[in-house]
Amino acid sequence: MSDQTIFPSDSKVNNKSVDALTPNDTRVEHKFKSFGDITYHYILAKPQGKPISTVLLTHGWPDLHFGWRYQVPYLVSLGFQVIVPDMLGYGQTSAPDAPEEYSFPKMTAQIVAIVKDHTDQPIILGGHDWGAFFAWRLVNYYPELIRAVFSLCVPYAPPSPVKHSLEDMVKRMPNFTYQLQLASGVAENLIDKSPERLRGFLNGVFGGRTPEGGYVFKVSEGVIEENLEKIGPSPLLSQEEIDFYVQEFSRHGMHGPCNWYRSPGPRGDDEQELAKKTDGKIRVPAMLVMAEKDAALPPHMADGQEKYFEEGLRKELVSGSSHWVQVQFPVIVNDYIRDFIKSVLGDEFKAAL
């Protein structure tokens, strides 16, 4: 895509009439769980009566539990209990300095412990961006815990038996060039210099523009310093919502979120160990929703995915959407999620309606 941004200038926004959580919404409970020096914050939303099942939603970079604000009320209205954490490094969750703390074996074990505090039954799992990669790995590590999984914007990649560097990955996939800047420490230093820069970055990464139409972030570069203090309001966030994002990202700054790019993650020893233990197949029902105008994760990345899924893979494409598909087109995404869950639960779902 020519402009190389995750929110193209011709993107439409279709979220005005959808029920969404507010920053201090009384419909959710705020919970905390500690693992030694690390504490997670998460929200818990419950339906009236006994839940049909539990849905866990995981967010990506640079987001919060609040990124799922259009999905939580809808899923609760269908009869589901919903758990949404601030992932490690974000919001009220701890943000350890060491990249090693952001390993998938550690983080998946922590999130599983949170889930088990609220249900002893298999769950429905959904993720977006890094949260989607996390969701795929959660299925790899804990297949018995997952009844079904859906990913927004991120195709599945089986664990690699071969180590490779971030530089190697970028050579193969230039659409990930921005990750070099995020892993280097440059981006966080640019953003964390002032509250005004943080606000400009968050407005810009969620679609705000300079008066001349410039971007704050491009997949071919990363964060664009000269635009950080020129960015106007985001079309995806109200004033109350952007204030909330600024408040939450002010707690720790951007070092923790950028640690997801510094951690060996999908490229290190953990992946090699996991590859020895699994054939890489996903054996639960799965859905992959791609966004037509996502420059970082273009739809063609989903080509050929079916070979990894023993229970079949439902693939959907949201036309006209940027990377923030669940915020920009929540009705479409919510309908896809509902229909997918209905196809998995069958009579259990119908009986609850």
N, C-alpha and C positions, 0 to 999 in steps of 0.2 A: 504494500500500500504506500502511496506516494508521500503522505505526510508523516508516516512513521510514528504516529502517536496512538495511545491506547484509547483516546476519546476524540475521534475525528470531528472536524468542524461541521460536517453535515449530519451529525448524529441527532436523531430526534429523542425526546424524552416523553415517555408515556406512563407516568406513575402517579398522576395527580389525584385520581379517585380511589386509590387502593389504601386500605387500612394499613397503617404502619406504626411500629413502636415509636415513642418519643424518648428523648434522652433520659427522662426520669419517670418512665412509664410504670404505673402501679400494678400493671397486669403481670409483671415478672418479679421473681425473687432474685436477689443478688446473693450469690453463694461464694465461699472461699474454701480451698483445700490446699494444705501444705504438704510438701515433700522435702523435708529437711529445710534448707535455706530458700527453697523455691515455693512460692505460693501462686496458685491459679485463682483468678476471678472468672466466674461464669454466671450466666443468667439461666434460670429455670422457669419455664412457663407450663402451666398445667391446665387441662380442660376440666369442665365440670364432669363429675363422674369418673369412672375408671378409664384410663387411657387405652386406646386401641393398641398402641405401641409407643416406643420412644424414638424420636428423631434427634440425631446429633448433627450439628452444622458447624463447619470449621472454615474460618476466613483466611485470606491471604494478605499480600503486601500491596500497599500500606493501608490496612483496614483494621476493623475492630469487630467484636460481636455484633455491633450495631449495623454492620454491612448487610446483615440478614433481617433488617427491620421490617421488610415487606413480606417476608416468608413466615415469620414466627406467629403473628396473629392468625394468618390463614391456616397454618397447620394445626394450631390449637382449635380453631373453629371446626376442623374436620375430626377432632377427637384425639389428637396426638399430644403427648408430653414432649417438650422440646428443650434440649440442652445446647447452649451456645457459649463456648469459652472465648475469652480474650486469649489468643494463642501466646505462647512464650515470647516475651519481648514487648508485648503490647498492653496498653490500657492499664488496668489495675493488677494484671498478672506481672510476676517478677520479670526482670530483663537482665539476666546474668551477662557479665562482660565476656565470658569465655565462649568462643564459638562451639567448643566441644559439648556444651550443654544442650545445643540445638540438634542433637542427633535424633534420628527417627526411632531407634529402639527406646531411648529415654523418653521422648515426648509422647510416643504412642502409649507406653506403659502408664504415663501420668494421666493421659486423657481416659484410658480404659478404667483406671481407678475411680475417676470422677463418675463415669457412667455407671459403674457397679454400685455406687452409693444410692442410685435411684432406680435401678431395674436389674433383675437377674435373667432377663429375656434378651434374645438377639435384637439388635437395633437396626433402624434404617439410618444410613449415613450419607451426608451430602457435604461437598466441599467446593470452594472456589479458589482459583489461583493457587498459591502455595498450600492453602487449605485443601485443595483438590488433590494435589500430589500427596499430601499427608493422608488424605482419606484412602487413596489407593494403597499406600504402605500400611495403613491400619488393617486393611483387608488382608494384605500379605502376612502380617504378623499375627493377627487375631481373627482368622477366618470364621471361627466358631461363634464369634460375637456379632457378626454382621449378617443380617437377613437380606439386605439389598443395599446398593451403593449408587449414588449419582454424582457426577462431576460437572461443574460448569467451567468451560473454557480449557481444561487441561486433559489431554488424552493420557491414557495409561501407558507407562513405560515399565516393563518388567525389570527386576533388579539385574544389574550388570555384573557379570563375573570378572570383568576387566576394569581396573582402575583407569580413570582418565581425568584430565584437568579441566578447569573451567575454560581455559584458553582453547583446549581441544574441542570442547563442546561448541564454543562460539564460532570456531572455524567451520564446523559442520552446519551450524544454525545461526547465521548472522543476525536473525531477528532477536537473539539473546545478547547482543553486544552490550546493551545497557548494564547487564549483570557484572561486567568487569568493573565499572565505576562503583556500583553498589557494594561489591565485595572489597574494594580497595580502601574504603574509608573516606574517599573524596566526597561522595554524595552527602553523607551524614554531617560532615564538617561544614559543607555549604549550607545545609538546611538549618542546622542547630545554632548558627551564628546569632540569630535573633528571633524573637516571637513573630516579627513581621515576615521573616523568611519562611518560618514554619507554616504560617497561615497561607502565604502565597503558594507554597508547595502543595498543601492539601487542597486549596481551591483549584490549583492547576491540574493536579493529577486526577481530580474529579471533573475535569472539563472546562475550567476557567481559562480565559485568554487574556493576553495583554491588549491594550487599546489597538495595537496594530495587527492583532490576530495571532500573536506568537504563542508558543507552547512553553510549558515549564519542564516537559519531559518528552524525550523521543527515544524509541527503542534502539536507534542507531548511535545514541550518545549517552543517555541517562538524563540527569538533572541539568538544566540549562541555567547557570548562575545568574546571568544578566537579566533574566526574566522573573526571578523569584519575588522581587518586590514590586513588580508591575502588573501582576495577575489580578484580573477581576473576579467576581463571584462565580462559584460553580453552579452550573445548571442542575446539578443533581442533589444539592444540599441547600436547605433553608438556612437562614442566619442562625437559628437555634442549633441546627445540626452541625454547621461548620464550627460554631463555638464549642460544641461538645467534642468534636474531633481534635481541635486545637488543645483543649483542656487535657484530653486523654494522652495525646502524643507529647504534651509538655511534661508528663510525669517522668519519662525516661529518656526522651530524645529518640533519635533514629538509629542509635548503635545496635540496640537489641533487634529491631526489625531487619536491619541489614545483616545481622549475624546469620540469618537464614541463607544468605548468599555466600558467607564466609565458611560456614560449616561444610565439611566434606560432603554431607548430605547424600545426594544421588550418585556421587562419584567416588566415594571412599571405601574403607575396609568394611563398614557395615553392609554396604550393598553386596560386596563379594561374599560375605558370610551368609547373607539372606539368599543369594543366588544358589548357594550350596544346599539350602534347605527346601527350596521350592522350585517347581518347574516354571514359575512365572505366570501360570494361568489364574484367571479370576473365575471362581466357581459359584458365585452368587449372581442373581439378576443385577444388571447394571444399565445405567443410562449415561450418555455423554451429550451435553448440550454445548454447542460451539456458537460463538458470536461472529457474525459476518465481517465486521470491521475492526476486529481485534488484531492490531499489527504485531503484538508480542506473541500471540498464540493464534495464528491464522487457521481457518477451518480445514485447509488441506492437511494439517498435522493429524487429523483424525482418519485419514485414508488408511485402509488396511487394518484398522483396529480389531476387527471382528475375530481375527485369528487367536486373540488372547482370551476370549470369553467362552467358557463352556456352556453357560446358561443363556447365551445370546447377548447381544448388545443393542440397546435402543439408541439410535443417533438422531439428534435434532439440531436444527440450525435456526437461530433467531436473526432474521433479515434486518439489516439496518442498525444492528446493535454494536456498541463498543464493548470493551472488556468488562464494564460494570453491568453485565446483562441482567442480573437479578434486581438491580435498582432502576435501571433504565426501562426495562420491559417486564415488570413484576407480574402482570396478569398472564402473559404468555408463559413465563417461567413457572409460575405457580400452577398453571394448568398442566404443564408437562410433568411437574413433580406429582401432582394429584393422580394423573392418569397412569404414571409409572408405578406409584405405590399401589394403586387400585389393581393393576395387572399382577402385582406380586402377592398382595394379601387376599384378593378375590372375595370370597364370601365373608371373611372377617371384616373387611372394609364395608361391604354393603350392609351387614347386620348392624354396624355401629351408626349408620346414617339415619 
